[in-house]
Amino acid sequence: MNRLVKRIKACALYFFAIASWPVFSQDPQSLVNSINYGIPVSPAFELLPSKPSETSNLVTPKDVYTTIPSFISDGKLKTGVAADIRPFSYWVGNLAAYQNNKLKQILWRTVVAVGTAPAVTGDDAYLSTGLRTTIIDKGDPRANRAYIDRLVTAYANGLGSLPTPPSFNMTQDQLNQRAIQAAQASELGMLNADTERENILKDSWNAFKVDVGAAYMVKAVNGSFQSDQLKADRWGIWVASGIPIGKKGQLSITGKTSKVLSATSNQSETSRHVAGGRLRVFICKSFAVSGEIAGLWSNYSQDATLNEAWTHFAIISEIKVPLLGGWVNLAYGGDTAHRTSANSKFSFSYAISANRILKQ
């Protein structure tokens, strides 16, 4: 009982200390997501003004067909929805063919995605589609023959405890016991294989990779999905790379350019370019740090005097606190002030979450 009281008091003091810092906002996740300069998770997200809240990872064309209705509600585009599919996953043949053919590896890694988001103002909505492919992936387990052999060996070692084949004179009780032993051997094999999977992921999570992608976005006027209400808005392309820094760190760098198709006046942005990187270091299981910096250039080709550039910066630390049953995230960063956002500034933020934000 005394231990419980002490724990409650400690938590109360901690929350009081955090609440007494008025300069803090409460969303370090926004610093992570505000500029996507690392390798994109889904190509549909790159041009959307905000992140979709629902994502479906699809496999077959049938899955795509059954998901399409979820994008439309009462004739209008539903926002906050996303879906992605690997369209060539069934065209690359067996594992041996995959390992011996670089083109098939690239095809299998290709992702096509669709996502929606609300416009910043008004009732309009955005619909974006994109394609991303990894042309180099040194951490691809399907292409790693040594890993596949280790996986098979690990599973086979678990099956080594299988009982001998049943004889014709076995009783029902003996057959039942043998079935239990066989199930246990299979489970052990799966556990061995799972351990091997965890080991390879631990060794290759930051392996060198290079991604390229493209996206195209339209605006649905008043959210209408009618063809005459869908207006071309912008398109963009990017290239990104992940570079290992020892066994515990990864440097992600990228360059992205987008062209605005809906510019209507001298005051309208016509293109934007982004270049930057993030360094993530997982120092131990309970502590990680991420530092990021990106430069942004906004162009107005009809009036070059409006062109502007600014910098995005953020550093985030994440600490596991068993006393709180979760993670404490502290961050500092933001955007430098520029013409279209004169109030931009750097600030502190914090959060307490059940799950970690920084992931391998």
C-alpha positions as YAML, in Angstrom:
chain: A
units: angstrom
residues:
- id: 1
  name: MET
  ca: [0.00, 0.00, 0.00]
- id: 2
  name: ASN
  ca: [2.80, 2.42, 0.92]
- id: 3
  name: ARG
  ca: [4.53, 1.65, -2.34]
- id: 4
  name: LEU
  ca: [1.35, 2.45, -4.28]
- id: 5
  name: VAL
  ca: [0.94, 5.77, -2.44]
- id: 6
  name: LYS
  ca: [4.55, 6.72, -3.17]
- id: 7
  name: ARG
  ca: [4.08, 5.90, -6.84]
- id: 8
  name: ILE
  ca: [0.93, 8.02, -7.06]
- id: 9
  name: LYS
  ca: [2.73, 10.94, -5.39]
- id: 10
  name: ALA
  ca: [5.69, 10.60, -7.75]
- id: 11
  name: CYS
  ca: [3.38, 10.65, -10.78]
- id: 12
  name: ALA
  ca: [1.52, 13.67, -9.41]
- id: 13
  name: LEU
  ca: [4.77, 15.58, -8.87]
- id: 14
  name: TYR
  ca: [5.94, 14.70, -12.35]
- id: 15
  name: PHE
  ca: [2.74, 15.91, -14.01]
- id: 16
  name: PHE
  ca: [2.79, 19.08, -11.90]
- id: 17
  name: ALA
  ca: [6.34, 19.81, -13.04]
- id: 18
  name: ILE
  ca: [5.42, 19.28, -16.68]
- id: 19
  name: ALA
  ca: [2.25, 21.39, -16.41]
- id: 20
  name: SER
  ca: [4.23, 24.27, -14.90]
- id: 21
  name: TRP
  ca: [6.23, 24.77, -18.13]
- id: 22
  name: PRO
  ca: [3.97, 27.15, -20.07]
- id: 23
  name: VAL
  ca: [6.37, 27.49, -23.01]
- id: 24
  name: PHE
  ca: [5.76, 23.86, -23.94]
- id: 25
  name: SER
  ca: [3.18, 22.71, -26.45]
- id: 26
  name: GLN
  ca: [2.02, 19.11, -26.30]
- id: 27
  name: ASP
  ca: [2.71, 17.50, -29.66]
- id: 28
  name: PRO
  ca: [6.29, 16.43, -30.45]
- id: 29
  name: GLN
  ca: [4.77, 14.06, -33.02]
- id: 30
  name: SER
  ca: [3.97, 17.14, -35.12]
- id: 31
  name: LEU
  ca: [7.68, 17.95, -35.28]
- id: 32
  name: VAL
  ca: [8.30, 14.47, -36.64]
- id: 33
  name: ASN
  ca: [5.58, 14.73, -39.29]
- id: 34
  name: SER
  ca: [5.66, 18.41, -40.24]
- id: 35
  name: ILE
  ca: [8.31, 17.92, -42.90]
- id: 36
  name: ASN
  ca: [8.57, 14.50, -44.52]
- id: 37
  name: TYR
  ca: [12.21, 14.57, -45.61]
- id: 38
  name: GLY
  ca: [12.97, 10.92, -44.86]
- id: 39
  name: ILE
  ca: [12.02, 7.83, -46.86]
- id: 40
  name: PRO
  ca: [8.22, 8.06, -47.28]
- id: 41
  name: VAL
  ca: [6.04, 5.41, -45.66]
- id: 42
  name: SER
  ca: [3.38, 5.73, -48.34]
- id: 43
  name: PRO
  ca: [3.71, 7.70, -51.59]
- id: 44
  name: ALA
  ca: [0.14, 9.00, -51.33]
- id: 45
  name: PHE
  ca: [1.05, 10.97, -48.18]
- id: 46
  name: GLU
  ca: [3.79, 13.10, -49.74]
- id: 47
  name: LEU
  ca: [1.58, 15.83, -51.21]
- id: 48
  name: LEU
  ca: [-1.33, 15.73, -48.76]
- id: 49
  name: PRO
  ca: [-1.61, 18.72, -46.40]
- id: 50
  name: SER
  ca: [-2.24, 16.43, -43.40]
- id: 51
  name: LYS
  ca: [-1.72, 12.79, -42.54]
- id: 52
  name: PRO
  ca: [-4.54, 10.30, -43.21]
- id: 53
  name: SER
  ca: [-5.96, 8.79, -40.05]
- id: 54
  name: GLU
  ca: [-6.92, 5.46, -41.58]
- id: 55
  name: THR
  ca: [-4.60, 3.28, -43.63]
- id: 56
  name: SER
  ca: [-5.27, -0.06, -45.33]
- id: 57
  name: ASN
  ca: [-2.38, -2.18, -46.57]
- id: 58
  name: LEU
  ca: [-3.79, -4.09, -49.51]
- id: 59
  name: VAL
  ca: [-2.48, -7.04, -51.48]
- id: 60
  name: THR
  ca: [-4.83, -8.01, -54.29]
- id: 61
  name: PRO
  ca: [-6.91, -6.08, -56.86]
- id: 62
  name: LYS
  ca: [-9.98, -7.55, -55.14]
- id: 63
  name: ASP
  ca: [-8.93, -5.87, -51.91]
- id: 64
  name: VAL
  ca: [-8.66, -2.57, -53.78]
- id: 65
  name: TYR
  ca: [-12.16, -2.97, -55.23]
- id: 66
  name: THR
  ca: [-13.72, -3.64, -51.82]
- id: 67
  name: THR
  ca: [-11.89, -0.66, -50.27]
- id: 68
  name: ILE
  ca: [-12.84, 1.96, -52.87]
- id: 69
  name: PRO
  ca: [-16.33, 2.56, -51.37]
- id: 70
  name: SER
  ca: [-14.71, 3.62, -48.07]
- id: 71
  name: PHE
  ca: [-13.34, 6.70, -49.88]
- id: 72
  name: ILE
  ca: [-16.82, 7.96, -50.77]
- id: 73
  name: SER
  ca: [-19.69, 8.84, -48.46]
- id: 74
  name: ASP
  ca: [-22.99, 10.28, -49.76]
- id: 75
  name: GLY
  ca: [-21.37, 11.21, -53.05]
- id: 76
  name: LYS
  ca: [-18.55, 13.13, -51.39]
- id: 77
  name: LEU
  ca: [-14.91, 12.30, -50.85]
- id: 78
  name: LYS
  ca: [-14.28, 10.99, -47.34]
- id: 79
  name: THR
  ca: [-11.15, 12.50, -45.84]
- id: 80
  name: GLY
  ca: [-8.55, 10.89, -43.61]
- id: 81
  name: VAL
  ca: [-8.46, 7.60, -45.55]
- id: 82
  name: ALA
  ca: [-5.53, 5.89, -47.26]
- id: 83
  name: ALA
  ca: [-4.77, 2.57, -48.91]
- id: 84
  name: ASP
  ca: [-1.71, 1.09, -50.57]
- id: 85
  name: ILE
  ca: [-1.02, -2.03, -52.62]
- id: 86
  name: ARG
  ca: [1.95, -3.91, -54.06]
- id: 87
  name: PRO
  ca: [0.55, -4.46, -57.59]
- id: 88
  name: PHE
  ca: [3.39, -6.69, -58.82]
- id: 89
  name: SER
  ca: [3.69, -8.95, -55.76]
- id: 90
  name: TYR
  ca: [2.23, -11.96, -57.60]
- id: 91
  name: TRP
  ca: [4.23, -11.46, -60.79]
- id: 92
  name: VAL
  ca: [7.74, -12.03, -59.48]
- id: 93
  name: GLY
  ca: [7.67, -15.83, -59.36]
- id: 94
  name: ASN
  ca: [9.11, -18.02, -56.63]
- id: 95
  name: LEU
  ca: [11.75, -17.06, -54.09]
- id: 96
  name: ALA
  ca: [14.65, -18.38, -56.19]
- id: 97
  name: ALA
  ca: [13.53, -16.30, -59.17]
- id: 98
  name: TYR
  ca: [13.20, -13.25, -56.92]
- id: 99
  name: GLN
  ca: [16.70, -13.62, -55.51]
- id: 100
  name: ASN
  ca: [18.28, -13.96, -58.96]
- id: 101
  name: ASN
  ca: [16.51, -11.05, -60.67]
- id: 102
  name: LYS
  ca: [17.07, -7.42, -59.61]
- id: 103
  name: LEU
  ca: [14.13, -6.20, -61.70]
- id: 104
  name: LYS
  ca: [11.73, -8.58, -59.94]
- id: 105
  name: GLN
  ca: [13.01, -7.33, -56.59]
- id: 106
  name: ILE
  ca: [12.26, -3.75, -57.61]
- id: 107
  name: LEU
  ca: [8.79, -4.74, -58.87]
- id: 108
  name: TRP
  ca: [7.93, -6.51, -55.61]
- id: 109
  name: ARG
  ca: [9.01, -3.45, -53.57]
- id: 110
  name: THR
  ca: [6.86, -1.09, -55.67]
- id: 111
  name: VAL
  ca: [3.93, 0.42, -53.76]
- id: 112
  name: VAL
  ca: [0.96, 2.25, -55.30]
- id: 113
  name: ALA
  ca: [-1.16, 4.27, -52.88]
- id: 114
  name: VAL
  ca: [-4.20, 6.52, -52.62]
- id: 115
  name: GLY
  ca: [-4.94, 8.94, -49.77]
- id: 116
  name: THR
  ca: [-7.33, 11.77, -48.91]
- id: 117
  name: ALA
  ca: [-7.20, 14.77, -46.60]
- id: 118
  name: PRO
  ca: [-9.31, 17.88, -45.92]
- id: 119
  name: ALA
  ca: [-8.23, 21.23, -47.33]
- id: 120
  name: VAL
  ca: [-6.71, 23.70, -44.89]
- id: 121
  name: THR
  ca: [-9.75, 25.96, -45.28]
- id: 122
  name: GLY
  ca: [-13.26, 25.52, -46.65]
- id: 123
  name: ASP
  ca: [-15.06, 22.29, -47.53]
- id: 124
  name: ASP
  ca: [-12.69, 21.17, -50.27]
- id: 125
  name: ALA
  ca: [-10.81, 17.87, -50.03]
- id: 126
  name: TYR
  ca: [-7.64, 16.50, -51.56]
- id: 127
  name: LEU
  ca: [-7.21, 13.16, -53.30]
- id: 128
  name: SER
  ca: [-3.64, 12.02, -53.91]
- id: 129
  name: THR
  ca: [-2.21, 8.97, -55.61]
- id: 130
  name: GLY
  ca: [1.43, 8.00, -55.67]
- id: 131
  name: LEU
  ca: [3.99, 5.37, -56.55]
- id: 132
  name: ARG
  ca: [7.16, 4.50, -54.65]
- id: 133
  name: THR
  ca: [9.78, 1.88, -55.34]
- id: 134
  name: THR
  ca: [12.98, 0.87, -53.58]
- id: 135
  name: ILE
  ca: [15.63, 0.41, -56.24]
- id: 136
  name: ILE
  ca: [18.30, -0.61, -53.71]
- id: 137
  name: ASP
  ca: [17.58, -2.36, -50.39]
- id: 138
  name: LYS
  ca: [20.48, -4.09, -48.67]
- id: 139
  name: GLY
  ca: [18.12, -5.10, -45.85]
- id: 140
  name: ASP
  ca: [15.59, -6.96, -48.00]
- id: 141
  name: PRO
  ca: [15.20, -10.33, -46.23]
- id: 142
  name: ARG
  ca: [13.61, -11.99, -49.28]
- id: 143
  name: ALA
  ca: [16.76, -11.32, -51.30]
- id: 144
  name: ASN
  ca: [19.09, -12.53, -48.53]
- id: 145
  name: ARG
  ca: [19.84, -16.19, -49.23]
- id: 146
  name: ALA
  ca: [21.89, -16.64, -46.06]
- id: 147
  name: TYR
  ca: [18.96, -15.35, -44.00]
- id: 148
  name: ILE
  ca: [16.50, -17.70, -45.72]
- id: 149
  name: ASP
  ca: [18.84, -20.63, -45.00]
- id: 150
  name: ARG
  ca: [19.10, -19.59, -41.34]
- id: 151
  name: LEU
  ca: [15.33, -19.33, -41.13]
- id: 152
  name: VAL
  ca: [14.80, -22.80, -42.57]
- id: 153
  name: THR
  ca: [17.50, -24.27, -40.31]
- id: 154
  name: ALA
  ca: [15.98, -22.64, -37.22]
- id: 155
  name: TYR
  ca: [12.56, -24.08, -38.03]
- id: 156
  name: ALA
  ca: [14.01, -27.51, -38.81]
- id: 157
  name: ASN
  ca: [15.87, -27.55, -35.49]
- id: 158
  name: GLY
  ca: [12.56, -27.04, -33.74]
- id: 159
  name: LEU
  ca: [11.08, -29.96, -35.63]
- id: 160
  name: GLY
  ca: [13.95, -32.15, -34.49]
- id: 161
  name: SER
  ca: [11.86, -33.16, -31.49]
- id: 162
  name: LEU
  ca: [9.13, -34.67, -33.68]
- id: 163
  name: PRO
  ca: [8.21, -38.19, -32.54]
- id: 164
  name: THR
  ca: [8.90, -41.18, -34.74]
- id: 165
  name: PRO
  ca: [6.23, -42.18, -37.30]
- id: 166
  name: PRO
  ca: [3.25, -43.90, -35.69]
- id: 167
  name: SER
  ca: [3.04, -47.68, -35.82]
- id: 168
  name: PHE
  ca: [-0.10, -49.62, -36.71]
- id: 169
  name: ASN
  ca: [-0.49, -51.09, -33.23]
- id: 170
  name: MET
  ca: [-0.62, -47.75, -31.35]
- id: 171
  name: THR
  ca: [-3.53, -47.20, -29.01]
- id: 172
  name: GLN
  ca: [-5.77, -44.14, -29.29]
- id: 173
  name: ASP
  ca: [-4.13, -42.61, -26.21]
- id: 174
  name: GLN
  ca: [-0.70, -43.08, -27.79]
- id: 175
  name: LEU
  ca: [-1.87, -41.46, -31.03]
- id: 176
  name: ASN
  ca: [-3.31, -38.52, -29.09]
- id: 177
  name: GLN
  ca: [-0.04, -38.10, -27.19]
- id: 178
  name: ARG
  ca: [1.91, -38.22, -30.44]
- id: 179
  name: ALA
  ca: [-0.33, -35.51, -31.93]
- id: 180
  name: ILE
  ca: [0.37, -33.28, -28.92]
- id: 181
  name: GLN
  ca: [4.14, -33.86, -29.30]
- id: 182
  name: ALA
  ca: [3.96, -33.03, -33.02]
- id: 183
  name: ALA
  ca: [2.09, -29.77, -32.29]
- id: 184
  name: GLN
  ca: [4.66, -28.84, -29.66]
- id: 185
  name: ALA
  ca: [7.51, -29.52, -32.10]
- id: 186
  name: SER
  ca: [5.87, -27.36, -34.76]
- id: 187
  name: GLU
  ca: [5.33, -24.55, -32.25]
- id: 188
  name: LEU
  ca: [8.99, -24.77, -31.21]
- id: 189
  name: GLY
  ca: [10.00, -24.53, -34.86]
- id: 190
  name: MET
  ca: [7.90, -21.39, -35.29]
- id: 191
  name: LEU
  ca: [9.39, -19.86, -32.15]
- id: 192
  name: ASN
  ca: [12.90, -20.55, -33.46]
- id: 193
  name: ALA
  ca: [11.97, -18.96, -36.79]
- id: 194
  name: ASP
  ca: [10.48, -15.90, -35.05]
- id: 195
  name: THR
  ca: [13.70, -15.46, -33.07]
- id: 196
  name: GLU
  ca: [15.69, -15.61, -36.29]
- id: 197
  name: ARG
  ca: [13.41, -12.99, -37.88]
- id: 198
  name: GLU
  ca: [13.96, -10.67, -34.94]
- id: 199
  name: ASN
  ca: [17.71, -11.14, -35.23]
- id: 200
  name: ILE
  ca: [17.82, -10.29, -38.93]
- id: 201
  name: LEU
  ca: [15.63, -7.22, -38.42]
- id: 202
  name: LYS
  ca: [17.91, -6.08, -35.61]
- id: 203
  name: ASP
  ca: [20.93, -6.47, -37.89]
- id: 204
  name: SER
  ca: [19.42, -4.90, -41.02]
- id: 205
  name: TRP
  ca: [16.90, -2.25, -39.87]
- id: 206
  name: ASN
  ca: [19.22, 0.57, -41.00]
- id: 207
  name: ALA
  ca: [20.71, -1.13, -44.06]
- id: 208
  name: PHE
  ca: [21.47, 1.06, -47.06]
- id: 209
  name: LYS
  ca: [18.50, 1.73, -49.32]
- id: 210
  name: VAL
  ca: [17.45, 4.11, -52.08]
- id: 211
  name: ASP
  ca: [13.83, 5.03, -52.84]
- id: 212
  name: VAL
  ca: [12.30, 6.99, -55.70]
- id: 213
  name: GLY
  ca: [8.71, 8.09, -55.95]
- id: 214
  name: ALA
  ca: [6.11, 10.29, -57.61]
- id: 215
  name: ALA
  ca: [2.68, 11.57, -56.61]
- id: 216
  name: TYR
  ca: [-0.22, 13.44, -58.20]
- id: 217
  name: MET
  ca: [-2.94, 15.30, -56.31]
- id: 218
  name: VAL
  ca: [-6.35, 16.72, -57.25]
- id: 219
  name: LYS
  ca: [-8.70, 18.95, -55.30]
- id: 220
  name: ALA
  ca: [-12.33, 17.87, -54.87]
- id: 221
  name: VAL
  ca: [-14.30, 21.14, -54.82]
- id: 222
  name: ASN
  ca: [-16.73, 21.08, -51.87]
- id: 223
  name: GLY
  ca: [-15.65, 17.46, -51.40]
- id: 224
  name: SER
  ca: [-17.60, 16.36, -54.49]
- id: 225
  name: PHE
  ca: [-16.35, 13.24, -56.28]
- id: 226
  name: GLN
  ca: [-18.03, 14.26, -59.55]
- id: 227
  name: SER
  ca: [-15.53, 14.44, -62.41]
- id: 228
  name: ASP
  ca: [-16.30, 18.10, -63.17]
- id: 229
  name: GLN
  ca: [-15.49, 18.99, -59.55]
- id: 230
  name: LEU
  ca: [-12.05, 17.35, -59.51]
- id: 231
  name: LYS
  ca: [-9.35, 19.92, -60.27]
- id: 232
  name: ALA
  ca: [-5.68, 19.11, -60.87]
- id: 233
  name: ASP
  ca: [-3.72, 20.60, -57.96]
- id: 234
  name: ARG
  ca: [-0.06, 19.48, -58.03]
- id: 235
  name: TRP
  ca: [2.43, 16.73, -58.76]
- id: 236
  name: GLY
  ca: [5.76, 15.88, -57.21]
- id: 237
  name: ILE
  ca: [8.78, 13.56, -57.39]
- id: 238
  name: TRP
  ca: [11.42, 12.64, -54.82]
- id: 239
  name: VAL
  ca: [14.46, 10.51, -54.16]
- id: 240
  name: ALA
  ca: [15.49, 9.37, -50.68]
- id: 241
  name: SER
  ca: [18.20, 7.25, -49.13]
- id: 242
  name: GLY
  ca: [18.81, 5.54, -45.81]
- id: 243
  name: ILE
  ca: [22.44, 5.21, -44.71]
- id: 244
  name: PRO
  ca: [23.57, 3.09, -41.73]
- id: 245
  name: ILE
  ca: [25.50, 4.81, -38.95]
- id: 246
  name: GLY
  ca: [27.01, 1.92, -37.04]
- id: 247
  name: LYS
  ca: [24.50, -0.57, -35.68]
- id: 248
  name: LYS
  ca: [22.40, 1.89, -33.71]
- id: 249
  name: GLY
  ca: [21.95, 4.83, -36.05]
- id: 250
  name: GLN
  ca: [20.52, 5.77, -39.43]
- id: 251
  name: LEU
  ca: [20.89, 8.89, -41.55]
- id: 252
  name: SER
  ca: [17.96, 9.53, -43.92]
- id: 253
  name: ILE
  ca: [18.40, 12.13, -46.65]
- id: 254
  name: THR
  ca: [16.05, 13.22, -49.39]
- id: 255
  name: GLY
  ca: [15.29, 15.71, -52.13]
- id: 256
  name: LYS
  ca: [11.77, 16.48, -53.28]
- id: 257
  name: THR
  ca: [10.26, 18.84, -55.82]
- id: 258
  name: SER
  ca: [6.59, 19.57, -56.52]
- id: 259
  name: LYS
  ca: [4.81, 21.63, -59.15]
- id: 260
  name: VAL
  ca: [1.55, 23.45, -58.40]
- id: 261
  name: LEU
  ca: [-0.98, 23.08, -61.23]
- id: 262
  name: SER
  ca: [-3.70, 25.23, -59.69]
- id: 263
  name: ALA
  ca: [-1.83, 28.56, -59.55]
- id: 264
  name: THR
  ca: [-4.29, 31.26, -60.62]
- id: 265
  name: SER
  ca: [-2.53, 34.56, -59.86]
- id: 266
  name: ASN
  ca: [0.79, 36.24, -59.08]
- id: 267
  name: GLN
  ca: [0.10, 35.50, -55.42]
- id: 268
  name: SER
  ca: [-0.08, 31.74, -56.02]
- id: 269
  name: GLU
  ca: [2.84, 29.44, -55.28]
- id: 270
  name: THR
  ca: [3.91, 27.57, -58.41]
- id: 271
  name: SER
  ca: [6.54, 25.14, -57.11]
- id: 272
  name: ARG
  ca: [8.25, 23.99, -53.92]
- id: 273
  name: HIS
  ca: [11.51, 22.16, -53.26]
- id: 274
  name: VAL
  ca: [12.67, 20.36, -50.11]
- id: 275
  name: ALA
  ca: [16.06, 18.93, -49.18]
- id: 276
  name: GLY
  ca: [17.12, 17.63, -45.80]
- id: 277
  name: GLY
  ca: [17.86, 14.75, -43.53]
- id: 278
  name: ARG
  ca: [17.31, 13.08, -40.20]
- id: 279
  name: LEU
  ca: [19.71, 11.25, -37.94]
- id: 280
  name: ARG
  ca: [18.12, 8.69, -35.61]
- id: 281
  name: VAL
  ca: [20.15, 6.97, -32.91]
- id: 282
  name: PHE
  ca: [18.75, 4.22, -30.70]
- id: 283
  name: ILE
  ca: [21.24, 4.39, -27.86]
- id: 284
  name: CYS
  ca: [19.59, 1.59, -25.88]
- id: 285
  name: LYS
  ca: [16.19, -0.04, -25.57]
- id: 286
  name: SER
  ca: [14.89, 2.77, -23.38]
- id: 287
  name: PHE
  ca: [16.48, 5.86, -24.95]
- id: 288
  name: ALA
  ca: [16.55, 7.24, -28.49]
- id: 289
  name: VAL
  ca: [17.33, 10.59, -30.11]
- id: 290
  name: SER
  ca: [16.35, 12.05, -33.47]
- id: 291
  name: GLY
  ca: [17.71, 15.22, -35.05]
- id: 292
  name: GLU
  ca: [16.40, 16.63, -38.30]
- id: 293
  name: ILE
  ca: [16.95, 19.63, -40.55]
- id: 294
  name: ALA
  ca: [15.41, 20.54, -43.89]
- id: 295
  name: GLY
  ca: [15.52, 23.50, -46.24]
- id: 296
  name: LEU
  ca: [12.39, 24.58, -48.13]
- id: 297
  name: TRP
  ca: [12.20, 26.83, -51.17]
- id: 298
  name: SER
  ca: [8.88, 28.24, -52.37]
- id: 299
  name: ASN
  ca: [8.75, 29.75, -55.86]
- id: 300
  name: TYR
  ca: [6.29, 32.13, -57.50]
- id: 301
  name: SER
  ca: [7.29, 32.08, -61.16]
- id: 302
  name: GLN
  ca: [4.84, 34.85, -62.13]
- id: 303
  name: ASP
  ca: [6.38, 37.19, -59.54]
- id: 304
  name: ALA
  ca: [9.89, 36.17, -58.47]
- id: 305
  name: THR
  ca: [9.97, 38.87, -55.78]
- id: 306
  name: LEU
  ca: [7.63, 36.66, -53.72]
- id: 307
  name: ASN
  ca: [10.02, 33.70, -53.68]
- id: 308
  name: GLU
  ca: [11.06, 32.66, -50.18]
- id: 309
  name: ALA
  ca: [13.07, 30.05, -48.31]
- id: 310
  name: TRP
  ca: [13.04, 28.80, -44.73]
- id: 311
  name: THR
  ca: [14.46, 26.05, -42.54]
- id: 312
  name: HIS
  ca: [12.78, 23.34, -40.49]
- id: 313
  name: PHE
  ca: [14.68, 21.98, -37.49]
- id: 314
  name: ALA
  ca: [13.79, 19.60, -34.68]
- id: 315
  name: ILE
  ca: [15.53, 17.44, -32.10]
- id: 316
  name: ILE
  ca: [13.60, 14.84, -30.15]
- id: 317
  name: SER
  ca: [14.58, 12.60, -27.26]
- id: 318
  name: GLU
  ca: [12.50, 9.66, -26.15]
- id: 319
  name: ILE
  ca: [12.92, 8.01, -22.75]
- id: 320
  name: LYS
  ca: [11.14, 4.99, -21.35]
- id: 321
  name: VAL
  ca: [9.90, 5.59, -17.79]
- id: 322
  name: PRO
  ca: [8.65, 2.36, -16.16]
- id: 323
  name: LEU
  ca: [7.13, 4.38, -13.32]
- id: 324
  name: LEU
  ca: [4.71, 5.93, -15.83]
- id: 325
  name: GLY
  ca: [4.19, 2.77, -17.84]
- id: 326
  name: GLY
  ca: [5.19, 4.50, -21.07]
- id: 327
  name: TRP
  ca: [7.48, 6.91, -22.87]
- id: 328
  name: VAL
  ca: [8.37, 10.56, -22.22]
- id: 329
  name: ASN
  ca: [9.06, 12.56, -25.38]
- id: 330
  name: LEU
  ca: [10.81, 15.92, -25.25]
- id: 331
  name: ALA
  ca: [11.33, 18.00, -28.38]
- id: 332
  name: TYR
  ca: [12.58, 21.37, -29.52]
- id: 333
  name: GLY
  ca: [12.18, 22.77, -32.99]
- id: 334
  name: GLY
  ca: [10.02, 24.45, -35.58]
- id: 335
  name: ASP
  ca: [10.35, 26.58, -38.72]
- id: 336
  name: THR
  ca: [12.24, 29.82, -39.19]
- id: 337
  name: ALA
  ca: [10.01, 32.81, -39.87]
- id: 338
  name: HIS
  ca: [9.24, 33.63, -43.51]
- id: 339
  name: ARG
  ca: [6.87, 35.84, -45.46]
- id: 340
  name: THR
  ca: [3.85, 33.51, -45.53]
- id: 341
  name: SER
  ca: [4.37, 32.46, -41.91]
- id: 342
  name: ALA
  ca: [5.83, 35.44, -40.07]
- id: 343
  name: ASN
  ca: [4.84, 33.96, -36.70]
- id: 344
  name: SER
  ca: [6.85, 30.78, -37.13]
- id: 345
  name: LYS
  ca: [9.20, 30.13, -34.24]
- id: 346
  name: PHE
  ca: [11.08, 27.45, -32.36]
- id: 347
  name: SER
  ca: [9.48, 26.01, -29.23]
- id: 348
  name: PHE
  ca: [9.62, 23.13, -26.78]
- id: 349
  name: SER
  ca: [7.05, 20.37, -26.72]
- id: 350
  name: TYR
  ca: [6.46, 17.21, -24.72]
- id: 351
  name: ALA
  ca: [4.22, 14.18, -24.58]
- id: 352
  name: ILE
  ca: [3.73, 11.02, -22.58]
- id: 353
  name: SER
  ca: [2.68, 8.03, -24.66]
- id: 354
  name: ALA
  ca: [2.04, 4.35, -24.15]
- id: 355
  name: ASN
  ca: [4.03, 3.52, -27.31]
- id: 356
  name: ARG
  ca: [7.21, 5.03, -28.66]
- id: 357
  name: ILE
  ca: [7.20, 7.60, -31.46]
- id: 358
  name: LEU
  ca: [10.72, 6.91, -32.76]
- id: 359
  name: LYS
  ca: [10.87, 3.46, -34.29]
- id: 360
  name: GLN
  ca: [13.43, 1.42, -36.15]
...
